[in-house]
Amino acid sequence: LDMAHRGARHVRGIEVREKNLAMARFLQDYYQLKNVDFEQGDVDAMSRHQPVDVVLCLGLLYHVVHPIDLVEFCFANSRRFAVIDTICHKEPISAYHVVGNKDTSVSIEGTRAIELHPTYRALIDTMKAAGFKEIIEVDGECEAQIELYSDLTRRCLIGFKDPMT
């Protein structure tokens, strides 16, 4: 919704939970945003869509059953680049951590009690293997410090399909 408000020509949101979609549609109506549509769907079961300029994968990668498939989905469905913002473990290896006992009744959690969280190296390696030619990390400062970013628990990477010139 923020991207639509900032002037994106068209924004499509995909969400698995109807409750979250209802909240998004309420906000869309409240802010009178006509350039947004929402789709209920599980990204683990989605096929390729019509490619868009930019794919935003924000806080989702560590909630899906098949994180590698999701990164490939981001590559296949973006014309230019994808932004992947995710929790990353800090071990200096390319691996995914198994995390269990997730409460799937909470609307910001995934649909499974077991998740695969990438290490920072695994995220980069997965993005490269999916086809992204150049990867940069967004590393900025803001007025209010955000602990997950400042302690490097959460990372934001942009994968470009073609090298930047």
C-alpha positions as CSV (number, residue, x, y, z in Angstrom):
1,L,0.0,0.0,0.0
2,D,2.9,2.3,0.7
3,M,4.3,1.8,-2.8
4,A,0.9,2.5,-4.3
5,H,0.6,5.7,-2.2
6,R,4.1,6.8,-3.4
7,G,3.1,6.6,-7.0
8,A,3.7,3.1,-8.3
9,R,1.6,2.6,-11.4
10,H,0.2,-0.7,-10.2
11,V,0.8,-2.9,-7.1
12,R,-0.3,-6.5,-6.6
13,G,-0.2,-8.1,-3.1
14,I,-0.3,-11.8,-2.5
15,E,-1.4,-13.1,0.9
16,V,-2.3,-16.5,2.2
17,R,-4.6,-15.5,5.0
18,E,-8.1,-14.0,4.4
19,K,-7.9,-12.0,7.6
20,N,-4.8,-10.2,6.4
21,L,-6.4,-9.6,3.0
22,A,-9.4,-8.1,4.7
23,M,-7.2,-5.7,6.7
24,A,-5.3,-4.7,3.5
25,R,-8.5,-4.1,1.6
26,F,-9.9,-2.0,4.4
27,L,-6.7,0.2,4.3
28,Q,-6.9,0.3,0.5
29,D,-10.5,1.6,0.7
30,Y,-9.7,4.0,3.5
31,Y,-6.8,5.6,1.6
32,Q,-8.7,5.4,-1.7
33,L,-5.9,3.6,-3.5
34,K,-7.1,2.5,-7.0
35,N,-3.8,1.2,-8.2
36,V,-3.7,-1.9,-5.9
37,D,-5.2,-5.3,-6.2
38,F,-4.8,-8.3,-3.8
39,E,-4.8,-12.0,-4.5
40,Q,-5.2,-14.8,-2.0
41,G,-2.6,-17.4,-2.6
42,D,0.1,-19.5,-1.1
43,V,3.4,-18.6,-2.8
44,D,4.5,-22.2,-2.3
45,A,1.8,-23.2,-4.7
46,M,2.0,-20.3,-7.2
47,S,3.1,-20.6,-10.7
48,R,4.8,-18.0,-12.8
49,H,2.9,-14.7,-13.2
50,Q,3.2,-12.0,-15.8
51,P,6.6,-10.5,-15.0
52,V,6.6,-7.1,-13.2
53,D,9.3,-4.5,-12.9
54,V,10.0,-5.1,-9.3
55,V,9.2,-8.0,-6.9
56,L,9.2,-7.2,-3.2
57,C,9.6,-10.2,-0.9
58,L,9.5,-8.6,2.5
59,G,9.6,-10.7,5.6
60,L,8.4,-13.8,3.8
61,L,11.3,-16.0,2.8
62,Y,11.7,-17.5,6.3
63,H,8.0,-18.4,6.5
64,V,7.7,-20.6,3.4
65,V,8.2,-24.3,3.0
66,H,10.4,-24.0,-0.1
67,P,12.6,-20.9,0.2
68,I,14.6,-21.8,-2.8
69,D,11.5,-22.0,-4.9
70,L,10.4,-18.6,-3.6
71,V,13.7,-17.0,-4.7
72,E,13.4,-18.6,-8.1
73,F,9.8,-17.2,-8.2
74,C,11.1,-13.7,-7.5
75,F,13.6,-14.0,-10.3
76,A,11.2,-15.4,-12.8
77,N,8.5,-12.8,-12.0
78,S,10.7,-9.7,-12.0
79,R,11.8,-7.9,-15.2
80,R,14.5,-5.8,-13.5
81,F,15.1,-6.7,-9.8
82,A,13.7,-8.2,-6.6
83,V,14.1,-7.0,-3.1
84,I,14.4,-9.7,-0.5
85,D,14.2,-8.7,3.1
86,T,14.5,-11.5,5.5
87,I,15.9,-12.9,8.8
88,C,19.4,-14.3,8.3
89,H,21.5,-16.3,10.6
90,K,25.0,-15.2,11.1
91,E,27.1,-18.4,10.8
92,P,29.7,-18.1,7.9
93,I,28.3,-21.0,6.0
94,S,25.7,-21.4,3.2
95,A,22.9,-23.2,5.1
96,Y,19.3,-23.1,6.2
97,H,18.4,-23.5,9.9
98,V,15.4,-25.6,10.8
99,V,13.2,-23.6,13.3
100,G,10.3,-25.3,14.9
101,N,7.4,-24.7,17.2
102,K,6.1,-21.6,15.2
103,D,2.6,-20.5,16.2
104,T,0.7,-20.6,12.9
105,S,-2.4,-19.0,14.5
106,V,-0.5,-15.7,14.6
107,S,-1.3,-13.6,11.4
108,I,2.3,-12.6,10.8
109,E,3.7,-16.2,11.0
110,G,3.8,-18.7,8.2
111,T,1.5,-21.6,7.6
112,R,3.8,-24.3,9.0
113,A,5.1,-24.9,12.5
114,I,8.5,-25.6,11.0
115,E,10.5,-23.1,9.0
116,L,13.8,-22.8,7.1
117,H,15.8,-19.7,7.9
118,P,18.7,-18.9,5.7
119,T,22.1,-17.8,6.8
120,Y,23.4,-14.6,5.1
121,R,25.7,-16.6,2.9
122,A,22.8,-19.0,1.9
123,L,20.6,-16.0,0.9
124,I,23.3,-14.7,-1.4
125,D,24.2,-18.1,-2.8
126,T,20.5,-18.9,-3.4
127,M,19.9,-15.6,-5.2
128,K,23.0,-16.1,-7.4
129,A,21.9,-19.7,-8.2
130,A,18.4,-18.4,-9.1
131,G,20.0,-16.2,-11.7
132,F,20.4,-12.8,-10.2
133,K,23.6,-11.3,-11.8
134,E,24.3,-8.6,-9.2
135,I,23.3,-8.4,-5.5
136,I,23.6,-5.4,-3.3
137,E,22.7,-5.0,0.4
138,V,20.6,-2.1,1.6
139,D,22.4,-0.7,4.6
140,G,21.2,2.6,5.9
141,E,20.6,4.6,8.9
142,C,17.3,6.0,10.3
143,E,16.3,8.2,13.2
144,A,14.9,5.4,15.2
145,Q,17.3,2.4,15.4
146,I,15.7,-0.9,14.4
147,E,17.4,-3.6,16.4
148,L,16.8,-6.5,14.0
149,Y,18.7,-4.5,11.3
150,S,21.4,-3.0,13.5
151,D,22.4,-6.3,14.9
152,L,22.3,-7.9,11.4
153,T,19.6,-10.4,12.3
154,R,17.6,-9.1,9.4
155,R,19.0,-8.2,6.0
156,C,17.7,-6.5,2.9
157,L,19.2,-7.5,-0.5
158,I,18.4,-6.4,-4.0
159,G,19.0,-8.9,-6.7
160,F,19.4,-7.4,-10.2
161,K,18.7,-9.5,-13.3
162,D,21.2,-7.5,-15.3
163,P,24.4,-5.9,-14.0
164,M,24.0,-2.3,-13.1
165,T,25.9,0.1,-15.4
